[in-house]
């Protein structure tokens, strides 16, 4: 009769933690990609916006204000990208930590399964040996 793995509940819990950490990491990667796209877009808009020669002071001030706003957006997008990268690093560390907690339990579960398989084979061999030994002693051909 095989015994259940005593740490099976903890193993399931650790697997759930690892799955959650992996999902959190995927979300962080997605957020970083989105932040990098916004940063590229803002920098592209800033690069495309040039100073056209204008003679009107109002138009020139409008151009300066537009460039300042675009520069602010590019700066904010850059900061958001940096924050997203920091979040990815934090989530990677959290996933690594949960993985480090899970791996030893997985190894113990594998060893337990191997021991149980060996024990099952040993028990099966005992039964086969008993059948074999009883059939040779009960063989009616030997009585002739």
MOJONOR-V631947 format. One record per residue. N is the residue number from 0. RES is the residue in one small letter. PHI is phi in whole degrees, 0 to 359 (NA if undefined). BURIAL is I if it has 9 or more other ideal C-beta (glycine too) atoms within 8 Angstrom, else O. Layout:
BEGIN
{{N RES PHI BURIAL} {N RES PHI BURIAL}}
END
This chain:
BEGIN
{{0 x NA O} {1 x 277 O} {2 x 267 O} {3 x 288 O} {4 x 290 I} {5 x 295 O} {6 x 261 I} {7 x 299 I} {8 x 296 O} {9 x 295 O} {10 x 298 I} {11 x 298 O} {12 x 297 O} {13 x 296 I} {14 x 295 I} {15 x 297 O} {16 x 298 I} {17 x 294 I} {18 x 299 O} {19 x 295 I} {20 x 295 I} {21 x 294 I} {22 x 294 O} {23 x 298 I} {24 x 295 I} {25 x 297 O} {26 x 296 I} {27 x 296 I} {28 x 297 I} {29 x 297 O} {30 x 296 I} {31 x 294 I} {32 x 299 O} {33 x 295 I} {34 x 295 I} {35 x 293 I} {36 x 296 O} {37 x 297 I} {38 x 295 I} {39 x 298 O} {40 x 297 I} {41 x 295 I} {42 x 292 I} {43 x 294 O} {44 x 296 I} {45 x 295 I} {46 x 292 O} {47 x 285 O} {48 x 277 I} {49 x 246 O} {50 x 269 O} {51 x 274 O} {52 x 295 O} {53 x 232 O} {54 x 255 O} {55 x 269 O} {56 x 296 O} {57 x 297 O} {58 x 294 I} {59 x 296 I} {60 x 296 O} {61 x 296 O} {62 x 296 I} {63 x 297 O} {64 x 295 O} {65 x 296 I} {66 x 297 I} {67 x 296 O} {68 x 294 O} {69 x 296 I} {70 x 296 I} {71 x 297 O} {72 x 297 I} {73 x 296 I} {74 x 295 O} {75 x 297 I} {76 x 295 I} {77 x 296 I} {78 x 295 O} {79 x 296 I} {80 x 295 I} {81 x 296 O} {82 x 297 I} {83 x 295 I} {84 x 294 I} {85 x 296 O} {86 x 295 I} {87 x 298 I} {88 x 299 O} {89 x 295 I} {90 x 291 I} {91 x 297 I} {92 x 296 O} {93 x 296 I} {94 x 295 I} {95 x 299 O} {96 x 296 I} {97 x 293 I} {98 x 295 I} {99 x 297 O} {100 x 281 I} {101 x 277 I} {102 x 304 O} {103 x 299 O} {104 x 293 I} {105 x 296 I} {106 x 295 O} {107 x 297 I} {108 x 296 I} {109 x 297 O} {110 x 296 O} {111 x 298 I} {112 x 297 I} {113 x 296 O} {114 x 298 O} {115 x 294 I} {116 x 295 O} {117 x 296 O} {118 x 296 I} {119 x 297 I} {120 x 295 O} {121 x 295 O} {122 x 297 O} {123 x 296 O} {124 x 294 O} {125 x 298 O} {126 x 298 O} {127 x 296 O} {128 x 296 O} {129 x 295 O} {130 x 296 O} {131 x 296 O} {132 x 287 O} {133 x 285 O} {134 x 286 O} {135 x 283 O} {136 x 277 O} {137 x 261 O} {138 x 290 O} {139 x 293 O} {140 x 289 O} {141 x 287 O} {142 x 277 O} {143 x 287 O}}
END
